[in-house]
Amino acid sequence: MSDTLENHKSKKNIEIFFESLSKTGNITKSARISRLGNGTIYNYKEKYEWFRIGMAESMSEFADKLEGDAFDL
């Protein structure tokens, strides 16, 4: 059962993906770093709400970092 991140078989890779995405803002690069295929990422995004939320939170963290860098916050 994969209804949550906690019981997903690729939990460690997904956590690495979210961490990388929050630092790079790049899905392809983050997928490569986490050893997940792009197709897998988009499949998870379509299939799991928790994955969509994790991606959105990671992208928000990246955007905050960019904003902070741009305005020297």
Stockholm file with secondary structure:
# STOCKHOLM 1.0

chainA/1-73         MSDTLENHKSKKNIEIFFESLSKTGNITKSARISRLGNGTIYNYKEKYEWFRIGMAESMSEFADKLEGDAFDL
#=GR chainA/1-73 SS CCSSGGGCTTHHHHHHHHHHHHHHCCHHHHHHHHTCCHHHHHHHHHHCHHHHHHHHHHHHHHHHHHHHHHTTC
#=GC SS_cons        CCSSGGGCTTHHHHHHHHHHHHHHCCHHHHHHHHTCCHHHHHHHHHHCHHHHHHHHHHHHHHHHHHHHHHTTC
//
